[in-house]
Amino acid sequence: MAYVLAGALGALGGARPTGIAWLDAVLLGLGGAAAAACAVRSRTIPVYVAAGLAAALQPATVPLVLGGLGLAAAFARRFRRRWTLAGASSGGLAWAAAVGAPFEPGARLLFLPMAALVWMAWSARRHAGRQFRRRFDRVALATVGLAVVAGALGTMSAISARIQLTRGVDLLQAGLTAAREGDTDGAVADLRAARQALGRGEDALGAVWARPAWALPGASQNLRALHSTVAEVGDLADAGIRAGEEADVESLRARHGQV
């Protein structure tokens, strides 16, 4: 029950590792439950450091208080080693303070409390029983493996999209140049080629095989921003094509970055 409560509190964090609201809540909730489970089995010093750093680097009042309560729970656990609730609370509260629960920004220099939480998890793995170590290793290997595969697929899609984006922008500029010179047919041909290139880039980023990378913290924001850029340039090419097909050459002239 304590792990569930820690997960629910973590899910309220204001940190945005991916920028996708529902996915962030799931990831933060799982992190809170995992932190609680590890704190029960970890040595006390890593828990102290994690909760202390989360509280010290948290600018918002409520998460700071949660970090302080995490320190208190760790202190209580030190003198009652069998008190599982205190151990779970210390880890869950440390995580909640780091990720800004409820609904506050994450801690400044977030990598510091996160590094301490990783230390806490490693301490738990070292000092826990065999059954916990087996579970820990399976979860860690599965998580790392999925992240590596998703990251590789995301990198491939991003490289492909950037190549197509560069080609699309070059063709778009060529189409606008042709329009200014009065070559309507050439302008429309270049703009259509630009739209096709940009469409391929959009397809690469939005493909089913590339979507798992959108769940990776850090990579998600970059991939979605690139997808939006490709789509916007594609819309610009579409507008140019429509104008050219209507033989309105003047409307193909770029004004303030718009067609």
C-alpha positions in Angstrom: 0.0 0.0 0.0 2.9 2.4 0.8 4.3 1.8 -2.7 1.0 2.6 -4.3 0.7 5.9 -2.3 4.3 6.8 -3.2 3.5 6.2 -6.8 0.3 8.3 -6.7 2.2 11.2 -5.0 5.0 11.0 -7.6 2.4 11.1 -10.4 1.4 14.5 -9.2 4.9 15.9 -9.9 5.3 18.9 -12.1 8.5 17.8 -13.8 8.0 17.1 -17.5 10.5 14.5 -18.6 8.8 13.9 -22.0 6.4 16.9 -22.3 3.4 14.5 -22.8 1.1 15.0 -19.8 -0.3 11.5 -19.3 3.0 9.8 -20.0 4.8 12.0 -17.6 2.3 11.1 -14.9 2.8 7.4 -15.6 6.6 7.7 -15.5 6.7 9.8 -12.4 4.3 7.4 -10.7 6.4 4.4 -11.5 9.5 6.2 -10.3 7.8 7.1 -7.0 6.9 3.4 -6.4 10.3 2.2 -7.3 12.0 4.8 -5.1 9.8 3.7 -2.2 10.7 0.0 -2.8 14.4 0.7 -3.0 14.4 2.9 0.1 13.1 0.1 2.2 16.2 -2.0 1.3 18.8 0.7 0.9 21.3 1.8 3.5 20.2 5.0 5.3 23.0 7.4 4.0 21.8 7.4 0.3 18.3 8.1 1.4 19.5 11.0 3.5 21.4 12.4 0.6 18.6 12.0 -1.9 15.9 13.6 0.3 18.3 16.3 1.4 19.3 17.3 -2.1 15.7 17.2 -3.3 14.7 19.5 -0.5 17.6 21.8 -0.7 17.3 22.3 -4.5 13.5 22.6 -4.6 12.3 26.2 -5.0 8.6 25.5 -4.2 7.5 25.3 -0.6 5.3 22.1 -0.6 7.9 19.9 -2.3 10.6 21.3 0.0 8.4 20.3 2.9 8.0 16.8 1.4 11.8 16.5 1.1 12.1 17.4 4.8 9.5 14.8 5.7 11.5 12.3 3.7 14.6 13.1 5.8 12.5 12.7 9.0 11.2 9.3 7.8 14.7 8.2 7.0 15.8 9.2 10.5 12.9 7.2 12.0 13.8 4.2 9.9 17.4 4.3 11.1 16.2 3.6 14.7 13.5 1.2 13.7 15.0 -0.9 10.9 12.0 -3.1 10.5 9.6 -0.2 10.1 8.9 -0.7 6.4 6.5 2.2 6.2 9.2 4.7 7.3 11.6 3.3 4.7 9.0 3.4 1.9 7.9 6.9 2.9 11.4 8.3 2.9 12.1 7.1 -0.6 8.7 8.1 -1.9 8.9 11.6 -0.4 12.4 12.1 -1.7 11.2 11.3 -5.2 8.1 13.5 -4.8 10.3 16.5 -3.7 12.7 16.0 -6.6 9.9 15.9 -9.2 7.9 18.7 -7.7 4.8 17.1 -6.3 2.2 18.3 -6.2 2.1 20.2 -9.5 5.3 22.2 -9.0 8.5 22.4 -11.1 11.2 19.8 -10.5 14.1 20.6 -8.3 16.9 22.8 -9.6 19.9 20.9 -10.9 17.6 17.8 -11.0 20.4 15.5 -12.0 21.9 15.8 -8.5 18.9 14.4 -6.5 18.4 11.9 -9.3 22.0 10.7 -9.0 21.4 10.3 -5.3 18.3 8.3 -6.0 20.2 6.0 -8.4 22.8 5.5 -5.6 20.0 4.6 -3.3 18.7 2.1 -5.8 22.1 0.6 -6.2 22.5 0.3 -2.4 19.1 -1.5 -2.3 20.3 -3.9 -4.9 23.5 -4.6 -3.0 21.9 -5.2 0.4 18.6 -6.8 -0.5 17.8 -10.4 -0.7 18.3 -12.6 -3.7 14.7 -12.4 -4.9 14.7 -8.6 -4.9 18.1 -8.6 -6.8 16.7 -10.9 -9.5 13.7 -8.6 -9.9 15.8 -5.5 -9.9 18.2 -6.9 -12.5 15.3 -8.0 -14.8 13.6 -4.6 -14.6 16.8 -2.7 -15.0 17.9 -4.8 -18.1 14.4 -4.5 -19.6 14.3 -0.7 -19.1 17.8 -0.1 -20.5 17.2 -2.5 -23.4 14.0 -0.8 -24.4 15.5 2.7 -24.0 18.5 1.7 -26.2 16.2 0.3 -28.9 13.8 3.2 -28.8 16.7 5.7 -28.8 18.3 4.0 -31.9 15.0 4.0 -33.8 14.4 7.6 -32.8 17.8 8.6 -34.0 17.3 6.9 -37.3 14.0 8.6 -37.8 15.4 12.0 -36.8 18.3 11.7 -39.2 16.0 10.7 -42.1 13.6 13.6 -41.3 16.5 16.1 -41.1 17.7 15.0 -44.5 14.3 15.4 -46.0 13.7 18.7 -44.2 16.9 20.1 -45.7 16.0 18.9 -49.2 12.4 20.3 -48.7 13.7 23.7 -47.7 16.1 23.9 -50.6 13.3 23.0 -53.0 11.0 25.5 -51.4 13.5 28.2 -51.8 14.1 27.2 -55.4 10.3 27.3 -56.0 10.1 30.8 -54.6 13.0 31.9 -56.7 11.4 30.5 -59.8 8.1 32.3 -58.9 9.9 35.7 -58.6 11.4 35.1 -62.0 8.0 34.4 -63.5 8.5 30.7 -64.0 5.2 29.5 -62.6 5.5 25.9 -63.9 9.0 25.5 -62.5 7.9 27.0 -59.2 5.0 24.6 -58.8 7.2 21.6 -59.7 9.8 22.6 -57.1 7.1 23.2 -54.5 5.5 19.8 -55.2 8.9 18.1 -54.9 9.5 20.0 -51.6 6.1 18.8 -50.3 6.9 15.2 -51.2 10.3 15.4 -49.4 8.7 17.0 -46.3 6.0 14.4 -46.3 8.6 11.6 -46.3 10.3 13.4 -43.3 6.9 13.6 -41.5 6.2 10.0 -42.2 9.6 9.0 -40.8 9.1 10.8 -37.5 5.5 9.7 -37.1 6.1 6.0 -38.1 4.9 3.3 -35.7 8.4 2.0 -35.3 9.7 5.5 -34.4 7.0 6.4 -31.9 8.6 4.6 -28.9 11.3 7.2 -28.9 8.7 9.8 -28.1 8.4 8.2 -24.7 12.1 8.8 -23.9 12.8 11.7 -21.5 14.7 14.5 -23.3 14.4 12.9 -26.7 10.7 13.2 -26.8 10.7 17.1 -26.8 13.3 17.2 -29.6 11.5 14.7 -31.8 8.1 16.4 -31.4 9.7 19.8 -32.1 11.3 18.5 -35.3 8.0 16.9 -36.3 6.2 20.3 -35.9 8.9 22.1 -37.9 8.6 19.6 -40.8 4.8 19.9 -40.7 4.9 23.7 -40.7 7.3 23.9 -43.7 5.1 21.4 -45.4 2.1 23.7 -44.9 4.1 26.5 -46.4 4.8 24.4 -49.5 1.1 23.5 -49.8 0.2 27.2 -49.8 2.7 27.9 -52.5 1.4 25.0 -54.6 -2.2 26.3 -54.4 -1.1 29.8 -55.3 0.9 28.6 -58.3 -1.9 26.4 -59.5 -4.1 29.5 -59.5 -1.5 31.3 -61.5 -1.2 33.9 -58.8 2.6 34.4 -59.1 2.6 37.5 -56.9 1.2 35.5 -53.9 4.3 33.2 -54.2 6.6 36.0 -53.1 7.8 35.5 -49.6 6.8 38.3 -47.2 7.9 38.2 -43.6 8.6 34.5 -43.8 5.1 33.6 -45.1 3.9 32.7 -48.6 
